[in-house]
């Protein structure tokens, strides 16, 4: 008899640990434990989604004939840790082996490895690029640029390929995408799912067990099983994919979703596969239902960035989580946990995160991530915040995106330059600046947008690292052409902002 361990983000019928399982002999083990809900204060909606999806997946396994030993968080017998639950189930059943698919969290993987039990890990082959293939791709390269990986993934999968050439004759269509967006009352909205009885029971449980975690629990409208996930995919392909490319980097106060898919939680839990989502998007292009630019931009986020960061996570191992190449040590500003701020863009992005457990990639990268990087926040604190507050955040995907792409903590492994900007980028891509206390056009003074002096302060204090970077040379030339007195005022204003952040005063 074997125990088959299924984790909360492994809810896939074709999971490697389940593929060879025998319902007549093997027992599936699943467990809701406090230790997995509290390493960081996960958003209540995230906890509710994972627990509900786990319960529904367990029911599906039982319908397939499996015996499932399921530990609920509110069961008196349930222990606080997953290793403890495995020990209990081994003693209870007399099983001789545990089979598990590798976890996407280094902490949990290490805890399971340390068990004094016969535990065999299988690779998580739900990804399109196995870790060994990523290692082979990375070997000998001076830089691991995602663009080159993405092109190889297009060739490997055949997605958006016309023979040996990319569809449309080019690999990406950024020049046709990434436009600002205007409010549109006719823009389709993502599907909203009414909680069923199982979901409501979990919501009540989460409300009672995690009352102090940052974030609002209700309303809750996420898909919680594969059937709902497929409906959400159908809706996105039919209604929002055609506009996705043009709006993918835009931000609007009145519209948190724009034309984004909101499918990343379904992908990261295992309710949808990357291949099926990309194939559906490609079929929309081939049938004329969606333009190539939109489809290419969407597929690149999945077989480009998603697969790429998974490869980085596996390649670099647990040590990646400790990197801090810029030696940033400041505390995360209180505004990230909802404290008042006069910065409208930061306030709105955090409030949306609190209410929805969601913000799209540009809100994360160019508002909350950009500000944390300019302010010199310890990347470990930024990493823990992103891991806690977003419904799709699991370590393997969140850590490289945050530490590498957003905070440059890996010294440029993921990105050739840091993703920093002044307020001008936010003004160009959003409508946040119009209603802000600060004035985005002003570089200095008490009403100047804080992004402006902090941007130049960042460049100045890290000059030795970035001045020779070809992608940043123009910014340093611009800085050097400024009047010396003006530069001194800019740096002084930035120091004032940083001092207020250190003192936990409102900015």
C-alpha positions in Angstrom: 0.0 0.0 0.0 1.3 3.5 -0.9 0.2 7.0 0.1 -0.1 9.4 -2.7 0.4 13.0 -1.5 -1.5 15.7 -3.4 -0.7 19.3 -2.5 -3.0 22.3 -2.7 -1.5 23.6 -6.0 -1.4 20.1 -7.6 -5.0 19.7 -8.4 -4.5 18.1 -11.8 -5.9 14.7 -13.0 -2.6 14.1 -14.8 -0.4 14.9 -11.8 2.7 12.6 -12.0 2.0 11.2 -8.5 -1.5 10.2 -9.5 -0.7 8.9 -13.0 0.4 5.5 -11.9 -1.8 5.2 -8.9 -4.0 2.2 -8.3 -7.4 3.0 -6.7 -7.5 -0.6 -5.5 -4.3 -0.3 -3.4 -3.1 3.3 -3.1 -4.5 5.9 -0.8 -4.5 9.6 -1.6 -3.6 12.0 1.2 -4.6 15.7 1.3 -4.4 18.0 4.2 -5.4 21.5 5.2 -2.9 22.6 7.9 -2.2 25.9 9.6 1.6 25.7 8.8 0.8 26.2 5.1 -1.5 29.1 5.6 0.7 31.1 7.9 4.4 31.2 6.8 3.3 34.6 5.5 -0.2 36.1 6.2 -1.8 34.8 3.1 -4.8 36.8 1.8 -8.1 35.3 3.0 -9.4 34.9 -0.5 -6.2 32.9 -1.4 -6.7 30.6 1.5 -10.3 30.2 0.7 -9.6 29.4 -2.9 -7.0 26.8 -2.2 -9.0 25.0 0.5 -12.2 25.0 -1.6 -10.4 23.8 -4.7 -8.7 21.0 -2.6 -12.0 19.8 -1.2 -13.6 19.7 -4.6 -10.7 17.9 -6.1 -10.8 15.3 -3.3 -14.4 14.7 -4.1 -13.5 14.2 -7.8 -10.9 11.7 -6.8 -13.4 9.8 -4.7 -15.8 9.7 -7.7 -13.0 8.1 -9.7 -12.8 5.3 -7.1 -9.9 6.5 -4.9 -9.8 6.3 -1.2 -8.9 9.8 0.0 -7.7 10.6 3.5 -8.5 14.2 3.8 -7.6 16.3 6.8 -9.7 19.4 7.2 -8.5 22.5 9.0 -11.4 22.3 11.5 -11.0 18.6 12.2 -9.9 18.1 15.8 -7.4 15.4 14.7 -5.7 17.5 12.1 -2.2 18.5 13.2 -0.5 21.8 12.4 1.9 20.6 9.8 1.9 18.5 6.6 4.8 16.3 7.7 2.9 15.6 10.9 -0.2 14.6 9.0 1.8 12.2 6.8 3.3 10.6 9.8 -0.2 10.1 11.3 -1.5 8.6 8.0 1.4 6.3 7.7 0.8 5.0 11.2 -2.9 4.8 10.6 -2.7 2.8 7.4 0.5 0.8 7.6 1.5 2.1 4.2 5.1 1.3 3.1 5.8 4.2 0.8 4.8 7.8 0.1 4.8 9.1 -3.5 4.6 12.8 -4.1 5.1 15.3 -7.0 7.8 17.8 -6.2 6.5 20.9 -4.4 6.9 24.4 -5.9 8.0 25.7 -2.4 11.6 25.1 -1.3 10.6 25.3 2.4 7.9 22.6 2.1 10.1 20.5 -0.1 12.9 20.5 2.5 10.4 19.7 5.3 9.1 16.7 3.4 12.6 15.5 2.5 13.5 15.5 6.2 10.7 13.0 7.1 11.9 9.7 8.5 9.7 8.0 6.0 10.2 6.3 2.6 9.1 9.2 0.4 9.7 9.2 -3.3 9.4 12.5 -5.3 8.4 12.6 -8.9 9.0 15.5 -11.2 6.2 18.0 -11.8 5.9 17.5 -15.5 2.9 19.8 -15.9 5.3 22.4 -17.2 6.3 22.5 -20.8 10.0 22.9 -20.2 11.4 20.2 -17.8 14.1 21.5 -15.3 16.8 19.5 -17.0 15.9 21.1 -20.4 16.1 24.5 -18.8 19.6 23.6 -17.4 20.7 22.5 -20.8 19.4 25.7 -22.4 21.1 27.9 -19.7 24.4 26.1 -19.8 27.2 28.3 -21.3 25.1 31.4 -21.8 26.4 34.7 -20.6 22.9 35.9 -20.0 19.6 34.1 -19.6 17.4 36.4 -21.5 13.7 35.4 -21.6 13.3 36.5 -25.2 15.7 33.8 -26.5 14.0 31.2 -24.2 10.6 32.2 -25.5 11.6 31.7 -29.1 12.9 28.3 -28.3 9.6 27.5 -26.5 7.7 28.5 -29.6 9.7 26.1 -31.6 9.4 23.4 -29.0 5.7 23.6 -28.7 4.8 24.7 -32.3 2.6 27.4 -30.9 2.1 30.3 -33.3 4.5 28.8 -35.8 4.1 28.5 -39.5 6.5 25.8 -40.2 10.0 27.0 -39.1 8.9 30.6 -39.0 6.9 32.6 -36.4 3.3 33.4 -37.4 3.1 36.8 -39.0 6.9 36.8 -39.7 8.0 38.1 -36.3 8.4 36.8 -32.7 6.6 39.5 -30.8 4.2 42.4 -31.5 5.0 44.8 -28.7 4.7 47.8 -31.0 1.1 46.9 -31.7 0.3 46.2 -28.0 0.8 48.0 -24.7 -1.3 51.1 -25.2 -3.1 53.3 -22.7 -6.7 52.4 -22.2 -9.8 54.6 -21.9 -12.8 53.8 -19.7 -15.3 51.7 -21.6 -18.6 50.6 -20.2 -18.9 48.0 -22.9 -15.7 46.2 -22.0 -16.4 42.6 -21.1 -15.9 41.6 -17.5 -14.5 38.3 -16.2 -17.0 35.7 -15.2 -18.0 35.8 -11.5 -18.9 32.6 -9.8 -21.5 32.5 -7.1 -20.2 30.6 -4.1 -21.8 27.2 -3.6 -22.4 25.5 -0.3 -18.9 24.0 -0.1 -17.3 27.4 -0.9 -19.5 29.2 1.7 -18.5 26.6 4.3 -14.8 27.4 3.6 -15.4 31.1 3.6 -16.9 30.8 7.1 -14.0 28.8 8.2 -11.4 31.2 6.9 -13.3 34.1 8.4 -13.1 32.5 11.8 -9.5 31.2 11.6 -7.7 34.1 9.8 -9.6 37.3 10.9 -6.4 39.4 11.1 -4.9 38.6 7.7 -4.7 41.5 5.3 -7.4 41.5 2.7 -11.2 41.2 2.4 -12.7 37.8 2.2 -16.0 38.7 0.6 -17.3 39.1 -2.0 -15.6 35.9 -3.4 -16.1 35.0 -7.0 -13.1 32.9 -8.1 -13.5 29.6 -10.0 -12.9 26.8 -7.6 -12.9 23.6 -9.7 -12.0 22.5 -13.2 -15.5 22.9 -14.7 -15.6 26.6 -13.6 -12.0 27.1 -14.7 -13.0 25.9 -18.2 -16.0 28.3 -18.3 -13.7 31.2 -17.3 -11.3 30.2 -20.1 -14.1 30.0 -22.6 -15.3 33.5 -21.6 -11.9 35.0 -21.8 -11.1 33.6 -25.3 -14.5 34.7 -26.6 -14.8 38.1 -25.1 -11.5 39.6 -23.8 -8.6 38.1 -25.7 -9.1 40.3 -28.7 -8.4 43.4 -26.6 -5.8 41.8 -24.4 -2.7 42.9 -26.2 -3.6 46.5 -26.6 -4.6 46.8 -22.9 -2.2 44.5 -21.2 0.0 47.3 -19.7 -2.8 49.8 -19.1 -4.2 50.8 -15.7 -7.5 52.4 -14.9 -8.9 53.4 -11.5 -12.4 52.4 -12.5 -11.5 49.0 -14.0 -9.2 46.6 -12.2 -9.5 43.9 -14.8 -9.5 45.6 -18.2 -9.0 42.6 -20.7 -6.9 40.4 -18.5 -7.8 36.7 -18.2 -7.6 36.2 -14.4 -6.7 32.6 -15.3 -3.4 32.5 -13.4 -4.9 31.1 -10.2 -6.5 28.3 -12.2 -3.2 27.6 -13.9 -1.1 27.7 -10.7 -3.5 25.4 -8.8 -3.6 22.9 -11.7 -7.2 23.4 -12.7 -6.0 24.4 -16.2 -2.9 23.4 -18.1 -0.6 25.8 -19.8 -0.8 23.9 -23.1 -4.6 23.8 -23.3 -4.9 27.5 -22.5 -2.3 28.4 -25.2 -3.9 26.1 -27.7 -7.2 27.7 -27.2 -5.7 31.2 -27.7 -3.9 30.1 -30.8 -7.1 28.6 -32.2 -8.8 32.0 -31.7 -6.1 33.6 -33.9 -6.2 30.8 -36.5 -10.0 31.2 -36.8 -9.9 34.9 -37.1 -11.6 35.5 -33.7 -8.6 37.4 -32.2 -5.7 39.4 -33.7 -2.2 37.9 -33.8 -0.8 40.7 -31.7 -3.2 40.0 -28.8 -2.7 36.2 -29.0 1.1 36.4 -29.2 1.3 38.8 -26.2 -0.9 36.4 -24.1 0.9 33.2 -25.1 4.3 34.9 -24.3 3.2 35.5 -20.7 2.6 31.7 -20.3 5.3 29.9 -22.4 7.6 32.8 -22.1 7.6 34.3 -18.6 5.7 31.6 -16.7 7.9 28.7 -18.0 11.0 30.9 -17.8 10.6 31.8 -14.1 9.9 28.2 -13.2 13.2 27.3 -14.9 15.0 30.0 -12.9 13.4 28.8 -9.6 14.5 25.2 -10.2 18.0 26.1 -11.6 19.0 28.4 -8.7 17.4 26.6 -5.8 16.6 27.9 -2.3 19.6 30.3 -2.3 17.9 32.4 -4.8 15.4 33.6 -2.1 18.3 35.2 -0.2 19.7 37.4 -2.9 20.0 41.2 -2.4 22.4 42.5 -5.1 21.7 46.2 -4.4 22.0 45.8 -0.6 18.6 47.3 0.0 17.7 47.1 3.6 14.7 49.5 4.2 11.5 48.2 5.8 8.4 47.8 3.6 6.3 51.0 3.9 3.2 50.8 6.0 1.1 51.8 3.0 1.6 48.3 1.6 -0.6 47.1 4.4 -3.2 49.8 4.0 -1.8 52.7 5.9 -2.7 56.1 4.4 -0.7 57.5 1.6 -1.2 60.6 -0.6 0.1 58.7 -3.6 -3.0 57.9 -5.5 -1.5 55.1 -7.7 0.0 53.3 -4.7 -3.2 53.8 -2.6 -5.4 52.4 -5.4 -3.1 49.4 -6.2 -3.0 48.4 -2.6 -6.7 48.9 -2.0 -7.4 46.8 -5.1 -5.1 44.1 -3.8 -6.8 44.2 -0.4 -10.3 43.9 -1.9 -9.6 41.4 -4.7 -6.3 39.6 -3.9 -5.5 40.7 -7.5 -3.6 43.3 -9.4 -2.3 42.8 -12.9 1.4 42.6 -13.8 2.0 46.3 -14.5 0.4 47.4 -11.3 2.7 44.9 -9.5 5.8 45.8 -11.5 5.5 49.5 -12.1 3.7 50.8 -9.0 4.2 48.6 -6.0 7.4 47.0 -7.2 8.8 50.2 -8.7 8.2 52.2 -5.6 9.7 49.5 -3.3 12.8 49.3 -5.5 13.3 53.1 -5.7 12.8 53.3 -1.9 15.5 50.7 -1.3 13.2 48.2 0.5 14.7 44.8 1.6 13.8 42.5 -1.3 13.0 39.7 1.2 10.2 41.9 2.6 8.9 42.7 -0.9 8.9 38.9 -1.7 7.0 38.0 1.4 4.4 40.7 0.7 3.8 39.6 -2.8 3.6 36.0 -1.7 1.1 36.9 0.9 -1.3 39.2 -0.8 -1.9 37.8 -4.3 -4.2 34.9 -5.1 -2.0 33.5 -7.8 1.3 33.8 -5.8 3.1 30.5 -5.2 6.8 30.6 -4.5 8.1 29.1 -7.8 6.4 31.8 -9.9 6.3 34.7 -7.4 9.9 34.7 -6.1 11.7 35.0 -9.5 9.3 37.6 -10.7 9.6 39.6 -7.5 13.3 39.2 -6.6 14.6 39.1 -10.2 12.3 41.1 -12.5 10.9 43.5 -10.0 13.6 44.2 -7.4 16.8 43.3 -9.4 17.9 41.4 -6.3 19.6 38.7 -8.5 21.9 41.3 -10.0 20.5 41.1 -13.5 20.0 37.4 -14.0 16.4 37.9 -15.2 16.5 41.5 -16.5 19.3 43.4 -18.2 18.2 46.6 -16.3 16.1 47.4 -13.3 12.4 48.2 -13.9 12.4 51.7 -12.5 10.6 54.7 -13.8 9.6 58.2 -12.7 5.9 59.2 -12.5 5.8 59.9 -16.3 5.4 56.2 -17.1 2.5 55.8 -14.7 0.9 59.0 -16.1 1.2 57.7 -19.6 -0.2 54.3 -18.9 -2.9 55.1 -16.4 -5.4 57.7 -15.1 -4.1 57.6 -11.5 -2.2 60.9 -11.7 -5.2 63.1 -12.4 -6.7 62.5 -9.0 -3.5 62.6 -7.0 -2.4 64.9 -4.3 1.0 65.1 -6.0 1.8 66.6 -9.4 3.4 64.2 -11.8 4.9 66.9 -13.9 6.8 68.5 -11.0 10.3 67.1 -10.3 11.0 68.9 -7.0 9.1 70.5 -4.2 6.5 69.3 -1.7 3.9 68.5 -4.4 6.3 66.7 -6.7 5.3 63.1 -7.4 7.6 61.0 -5.1 8.5 58.7 -8.0 10.3 61.6 -9.6 13.0 62.5 -7.0 13.3 58.8 -6.0 14.0 57.8 -9.5 16.9 60.1 -9.9 18.1 59.3 -6.4 18.1 55.6 -7.3 20.2 56.2 -10.4 22.6 58.4 -8.5 23.2 56.0 -5.6 23.7 53.0 -7.9 25.7 54.8 -10.6 28.7 52.6 -10.2 26.6 49.6 -11.1 24.4 51.0 -13.9 26.2 53.9 -15.6 27.8 51.5 -18.1 24.6 49.7 -18.9 23.7 50.5 -22.5 20.0 50.6 -21.7 20.5 53.2 -19.0 23.2 55.4 -20.4 20.7 57.9 -21.8 19.2 58.5 -18.4 22.6 59.2 -16.9 23.4 61.6 -19.7 20.1 63.4 -18.9 20.9 63.5 -15.2 24.4 64.9 -15.9 23.0 67.7 -18.0 20.8 69.0 -15.2 21.9 72.0 -13.3 24.0 71.1 -10.3 21.8 73.0 -7.9 18.7 71.3 -9.3 20.3 67.9 -8.9 21.1 68.7 -5.3 17.5 69.7 -4.7 16.2 66.5 -6.3 18.5 64.4 -4.1 17.5 66.4 -1.0 13.8 65.9 -1.7 14.4 62.2 -2.2 16.2 62.0 1.1 13.2 63.7 2.8 10.9 61.1 1.3 13.1 58.2 2.4 13.4 59.7 5.9 9.6 59.9 6.2 9.2 56.3 5.0 11.8 55.2 7.6 9.9 57.1 10.3 6.6 55.4 9.2 5.2 58.8 8.4 2.7 59.3 5.6 4.0 60.0 2.2 
